[in-house]
Amino acid sequence: MKYYSTNKNTPEVSLKEAVIKGLAADNGLFMPEHINKFEPSFFENIENLSFQEIAFEVALKFLGDDIDASTLKSIVYDTLQFDCPLVKVTDNIYSLELFHGPTLAFKDVGARFMARLLSHFMTNREKQINVLVATSGDTGSAVANGFLGVEGIHVYVLYPKGKVSKIQESQFTTLEQNITALEIEGTFDDCQRLVKSAFLDKELNEKLILTSANSINVARFLPQSFYYFYAYAQLKKLGALNDKNVVFSVPSGNLGNITAG
């Protein structure tokens, strides 16, 4: 499958190029050229599938043309080593718990998947890939944990001084190995601006391979679609659908999570 820039001023690229580049040359985001549909039988049986099985089927629809099924299955199953249970709050209201990952952030799903996908694309590649990520807390923690120890990849976490909780700061500043934390005098927007300017610096990109692990990277936000399907499956298993439309209410910042949905 090809991936196009949302600004539509640059040629379409492969999945590998989209993941490694992170941001298109015209400053747009990479998106899949089309979304493959599921057969009705998938939804008829979805409540009998595990989280990993559902995620694998969803991943095949997006990535099956670019990665063989056995490799993709390994990536998905290694990513999802934790559950995202649906908990009833009150009548017709349920909460999908996305805090059961290693850093207690919903971004653990996307960060862990991207790390494993990028590692797959790194096979037989001599030059190091440098991952840049701006964070106000949870992104840095999830990305640092997800990429820790991955050979051929170095992560640089930019975070605003004094604006990150002590717990989250310790999650990405104490790991060492291939994780470097950079404290910035400024706001999160300043950190994000530095990251984006690095991607648009032609001279810098000629010397280094740069990519982003923020939600601008298609490999970060696409896997977040997994748990929307899983939420539906759990609702069906609980007998809570009753032919009603399902409404997802998503606390949002830059809308990366809801874009996946």
N, C-alpha and C positions, 0 to 999 in steps of 0.2 A: 504494500500500500504506500502511496505517496502522501506527503504532508505539505500543506500550503501555509504561507504566511497570512495572518489575518489582515495585513496591510496590502497584500496582493501585488507587491512591487518587486518580487524576487522569485526565481524559479522554484518549482516543487522539489522536494528532497526525499531521500529514503528515511526510514525510521532511524537508522544508525546515525545519519547526518543530523537529524532533528534532535536526537538525544544528546549527541556530543556538542553540537553548536549551542543548543539551549535557546538562543534568541536568533531570529532571522536577521539577515543583513539590513533589511529595511526597518528594523526595530519592532517587527510584528512578532506574534506568537505562532508557533507551529501547531496546526490542527490537522486531524486525519481528513482526507479528501471525501470520505463517505463513512457512514456507520452501518455496518452489516446488521441485519435484523435476525432475531431468533425465530425459530419455528415455534408454533403454539405449544408443541409437546414439551418444550423446555419449561415453560411456565406451569404446565399441567402437573409436572413432577418436581418442581423446584423445592418444595417443602421437604422432600426426602433426600436432598443433597446437603453435604457439609459446606461450611464456609469456603474451604479450599477448593472443593469441587465446583462450586458456583463461580468463584473467582477465576478458575482455570478456563471455564467455558466463556466467560466474559472476555478474558485476555485473548483467547483464540479469535474472537470476532475482530479485535483491534490489531493484534500482532501476529496472528497465525500465518500471514503471508510472508513474514520476515524472519520468523524464528521457528525452528522445528518443534513439534508438539512436545517431545520428551524434554527438551531443554527448557521450554516455556513452563511446563508443569513443575520442573525442579525449582525454577525461579519463584513461581507462585507459592508452592508449598513451603519453601524455605523462608519466604517473606512472612507468611501468615502462621506464625508459631503461637498465636494467641487468639482468643475469641473476641467477638463484638456482640455481646448479648443484647437482646431487646427486652426491656423491662417495662411492665405496665405501671403507669403513673395514676391514671384514673380512667373512667369510661372513655373509650375511643382515643385515648392519648397514651402514647408509648415513648420511651426514651431509648435511643440506640446508644449504648455505652461504648465510646471509642477511646477509653482511657486505660485499656488493659495491656497496651504495648509496653516495651521496655522503658520508655521515657514518659509514659502516662499521657501522651499527646496523640490526637487523631492522625497527626502527620507521620506517625511511625509506619503506617501502611505504605504511603507514597514514597517515603525516604528509603525504606528497606527494599522496596521493589526497584526503585531507580538504581540503588547501589549494586544490586545483583544484575540488573540489565546492563548497566554500564560496564561492569566487570566482564560480562559475556562478550561485549563488543571490544573489550581491551585485549582479548586473546591474540597473541603474536604481535602486539603493538609495542614498539620500542620506546616511543616517546611518552612521558608522563602526562596524564590529564589532570588539570587543576580545576577543582570545583570551588566556585565562589558562592557564598550564601550570606545574605543579610538577614538578621534576626532581631526580634524583640523578646525572644525567649524560646518558645516551643519548637520553632523551625530549626534553630541551631542545635538544640538537644537531639531532636530526631535524626537530623542529617549526620551529625557527628557520630551518634551511636550506630546508625545504619551503615556508614562507610568505614567505620573503625577497622583497621587491619586489612583493607582491600588493597591488594598489590597494584602498583601502577597508577594509583589515584591519590592525590593530596587534596585535602579539604581546608579551605580558609573561611572561617566564620567571622563576619564583621558584626559587631553589636554596639549599641550606644551606651556609653559610660553612665552608670547609675540608674539605668532604666530597664534593667533585667533583674528578675528575682534571684536571690542568692542560690536557691536550689537549682534553677535552670542554668545559671552561670556556671555553677560547679559541674554540671553535666557535660558541658562542652569545653571547659578550660582546664580540666584535670586529666584528660585522656592521653595527650601527647601522641606518640607514634605518627600517624599520617594526618593528624588533626591540629591545625594552628588557629588559635583564637586571637582576633585583633580588636582591641577596645578602641572605639572611635569617639572623639569629642563631638557630640552632636546628637541628632535624633535618628530614629529608624529610617526615616526618609533619606537622610544623608548617607546612611549605609547603603541603602538601595540604589541611590544615585551613583555612588562610587562603583558598585558592582556593574550597573548598566553602562557606565562610561568605559569601564575596562573592556566590555564586550565590543564596544564601538570603536575602540582604539586599534586602528589597522596595524600600526607598528608593533604593538604589544602582541596582537594575535598572530603575527608572523613569527614571533619568537616562542610563544607558548600556546598550548592547547587549553582553551578556557571553556568551561561550561557552567551552567547555574543549576543549583539544586532547590531554588525557590520554586513556587508554584507556576512560574512562567515556563518551566520545562515540562514538555508533554509527558515525560516519563514520571513526573511527580504527581500530576493531578489526574491522569487517566486511571491509574489503579485505585484511586479513591472511589471510583464508580462501583467497585466490588461490593462495598458494604451497603449500597443502596439496594442492590439486588438481594443481598442477604437479609436486609430488613424486611423486604417484601416476603421473602421465603418464610421468615419467622412469624410474620403476621398471618400468613396463610396456614401455617402449622398450628397456630393458636386458635384458628377459626375466627379471626377478627376482621376479615375482609367484608363479608356479607354483601358482596357486589357493590361496595362503595369505592369511590375514588380515594387513593392514598395521597395525603398532603404531607410533604416534607417541609418542616420548618427548620431552617439552618442558620444558626448564629454566624454572621459573616463579617469578614474584614475586607480582603481584596477579592472576594467572591470565587476563589480558586476551588474550594470544596463544593460549592453549589454548582459550579461549572461542570464538575465531574458527574454530578447527579443529572 
